[in-house]
Amino acid sequence: MKPDWVPILCYHRVCPESEFGPDPGSLCVTPGQFGRQLALLKALGYRTVTLADLAAYLKAQKNLPPRSVVLTFDDGYADNCVHAFPLLKKHGFTATVFLVTDRIGGTNVWDSGKVPLLNEDQIVRMRDGGVHFGSHSAGHADLSRSDPGTIRRELSDSLEKVRGLCGRMDVPFCYPYGRPGPAAKAAARELGYLCALSTDTGSDTDQSGDLFEMRRVQVFPSTTLSGFWKKLQPWYPRWQKFQKKLKSSF
């Protein structure tokens, strides 16, 4: 039995509410929230698969369990190791963390607050514990507004760094700010990335199209457990599109 739809969930930070901060607060969930979400996935019989698994499935090269889900984390915050990683191990799940490679071991420069990012020791520890890594560019530039030279440099430098750290050739890419742009999509394909992800849920569950603009479902601090369940359903993208259309009509 094939899955009707494989949701790709998008997280950023997992940290106590006291560490949310004013700007990136909408991109955080607490360890308690994350733990309850993972527990629900397990109770419902979901299994986490990698983006390599999903890409192979979409190319009809591999079968997946009926209830498959992909967990992703953008930016590579240090709290992914401190708080998310132990919970992933507890529930027997895996995830993919997208790294801004020029900032490894430093802090973020795209939001306020100077939040610590993963260092190489943490990345290796997570890698050895079954977590996968991808590229989120070298410097988190908005590639939809960048010139071709900058785009290629951002993608190629980060690709080599991730391959060196993780020892894998099949590296996925995640567009900074979730904005693909034709030039960035072309560069990701030409440089040999496995696939590329945006943050737009889209309007349907058809995942048979462009592997270089794969859609995700974002998880927010306001996401209740029932809301999280909804995000797993095949009808959720259509529901979200309907809600947006309804709001814009008033």
N, C-alpha and C positions, 0 to 999 in steps of 0.2 A: 504493500500500500504506500503510495507516494504522498508527501505532504502537499496540502492545498496551497500553502504559502509558507515561506520561511522568513519570519520577521527578523530584521537586523536592528537590534536595539542600540541606541546611541547614548552613552554616558560621557561625562567629563570628570567631575570630582566626586569622591566619596569621603566625607569628613564630618565631624561634629558640626552642628548648626552654628556654634560659636566661631567657627573658622570660615563660614560662608563668605563674609565680606560683602560690601555694598554692590559691587559690580558683577562679579562672577556668581553671585548667589543663585541666580536662576539656572545655573549649570551644575548645581551640586545636589547630591542626595546624602542623607545621613547613613552611617553604617547600619543602623536599625532598619531603615527603609530598604536598603539594598539587601540585607539579610532576609527580610520578609519576602521580597520579590524573588530571590533565589529559591527560598523555601516553597513558594507557590509554584514556580516552574517545576521543581522536583516533584511536588505533590500531583501536579497535572500530567506528569510523565514526559516532560520535555527533556531533550538532550541538546547540549551545546555542540555545534559543529563549527569548523573553521571556515574562513573565507575561501580557502583552497578547496575544501569539501563542497561548498556551495557553488563555486565556479565550475567545478567538474560536474556537479549535478545538472547545472543549467546548460552545460554543453553535452548532456546525455552521456557522460563518461562514468557516472557513478550514481548509485542509489543512496537515498538518505532515509532515516527513520521518519515515520509519519509526523511526529511532533519534534521538529528540529527548530533551533533558534540560534542566532549568532549574537554574541555580546561584544560590543566595541566601546573603547574609551578614546576620546580625542585629547591631544596635547601632551599626554604623558606626565601627569602630575604625580608627585612623590606619594601623595595619599593613596594612589592606586595600589602601591606596594604595601603601605602601612595598614590600610583598612579594607580595600577590596580584595586583595590577593588572598588573605587568610579565609575570607568568606567563600571565595571561589573554590579553594582547596577543600573546605569543609563540606561543600555540596557536590564535589566531584565535577565541577564545571571548568571550562576554559574560556578564554576571551582573547581579543586582539586589541593591543594598545598602539595608537598611532603617535609616533614621536616627532617632535620638532627638533631635528638633530643638532642644529647649531646651539641649542639651548640646553642640551643634556647636562645635568648637574648644576644648572643655573636656576633662574626664575623666569616666569612668563613676562613678556613685554607687550602682549596684545590686550591684556586686561589690567585694571588697577589692582594693587595689593601685593605685587611681587611674590606670587605663590611659588614655593619650591617645586622643581621638576625632578623626575627620576634621574639618578646618577647611574653610571655604568654598572656598579656593583649591584644595585637594585634590579636593573634590567636583566643582568645575568641570573640573579636569584629567581626572578619571575620566569625567565626563559627555561631554566632548569626545572621549574615547577609546572611546566606545561602551558604557560602563557605565550601567545604569539605576538609578534610586533610588525608594524607597518610604518610607512612614511607619512608624515603630515607636513612635508616640505622641509627645507633647511631652516628657514627663518619665519615661517607663518605669514608670508606675503599674500596679499589678495591677488591670486593668479588671474582672476577675471579682468583685472585692470593692469596687469604687468606686461612688459614687452617680451617678445619671444626669447631673447637671450636670457633674461631674468628667469623666465619660466623654466627653461631647460636646465639652467644652473641649479635652481631650487629643487627640481626633481631628481637630477642626476647625482648631485652631491649627497642628498639624503638617501637615495637608493643604495649607493655604495656603503654609506655608514651603517644602515640597517643590515645589509647583507653581511658586513664584517662583524657586527655585534652578534648576530643571530645565526650565522652560518647557513642561511637558507637563500635560495635564489627566487622563490615564489613570494615576492613581497607585494602586498596590497598598498594602495595609496588612498589617502583621504584628503579631499580639497579643503584648504583653510577657509573658514567661514562658510563652508558648504557650497561654495560657488565654483562650478566647473569651468565654464568658458571653453570655446572650441579649441583654442591653442593649447590649453592645459590638458584637455582630453587627448588631443593628438600626441602631445609629448609623452604623456603617461603610457600610451599604447606603444609608441615608437621605442621608448627606452626599455621596454620589457617588463613593466609592472604586471602583476597578476590580474588586477582589476582596480577600479577606483570608485570611491563612495562619496555621495553628497549627503546633505541633511534633509532634503526635501522628501517627504513621505510619498508624494505622487498621488495619483487619483485611482489607481487600481492595483491589483495584486499580480499583474503580469510581470514576471521576472525573467522572461525569455529574451529580452531585448539587449540593450547596451550594457555590457559588463563594465564600462568605464563611466557610467553614471548610475550606479546602483543606489536605490533609495533606502532610507532608514527611518526609524521611528524614535523620536527623542523622548527621554525620560527626565522629568523635572521634579523639583522638591514638592510641587503641588500634586504630583501624581499619586492618587490613592491606590490602594490595592485592587479595588474594583476597576479603577481607571487603567491600571497596569494590565489587568486581565483583558480589557477591551483592546489594548494595543497589540495583543497577540492574535487577534481574530482576523480572518481573511477579509472581513467586511470593513475593518477599521479605516483603511485609506479612503474608501468611498464615504464613510461617515465623516471623516475629518474634512474632506472636500466639501461635503454638504454643509457642515458647520461654518466653514469659512465663507461660503456663498451666502448663507443665511445672515451672517454678521455684516457682510458688505452691502446687503440690501436695505439696511436700516440706517 
